[in-house]
Amino acid sequence: MDYMTLREASEKWGVSSRQINYYCVEGRIPGAVKMAGVWLLPKAADKPADKRRKQNKGGEKL
């Protein structure tokens, strides 16, 4: 399996590497592993949904 670092994921998803670190700690990225103090994420992983966003009655994100 191919992996990417937090920095590569932050460039790909447009968020800070610190935010991605939070996603990893919370277990929100399936397949993410921590090896020798470094998080490795599967290259095929999708960006987790932002929990701060709520859906309105029509099912669309605000």
N, C-alpha and C positions, 0 to 999 in steps of 0.2 A: 504494500500500500504506500502511496506517495503522501508525504506530509509537508506542511508548511509551518513556518514559525508565526509567532504573534505579529511580528512586524509585517510579514508578507500578507497575513490575513487583514491587518488594519489597512493596508494599501488597497487590497482587493475590495473590502467592504465599506471603506470610507469612514471608519470610526477609529478611535484611539486604541493603541495596543493595551492600555490599562482597562478599557471597557471589555475587550476580548478576554483579558485575564479574568475579569469578573464572571463572564459567561462560562469560562472553563471551570472555575471554582464552584459555581452553582450547578455544574453538570448539564448545561444547556446546549453543549455542542457534542453530539454523539460521536464517539470514536476518538475524542481528544485524550491524549495521554501525557503524563508528566515524566520526563526522563532527565535525570541528573539536574533537576531544578529548572528545566525548560519545558514549556508546554509545546506539544506538537499536535497540529490539527490536520485531519484528512483534507487533501486538496479539493475533494468533491463536496465538502461540508457546505451547507447553506448558512447564511447569516441568521441567527435567531431573531425572532420577532421582538420588537421593543415593548416591554411590559408597560411602559408609560403611556402607550397609545391604547385607547379604548375603541371599540367598535360601536357605531351608532345603530339605531333600530333597523336600518336597511342593510346592515352587514358590511358596509363600507368603512374603511378606516378613516378617522378624522384627520 
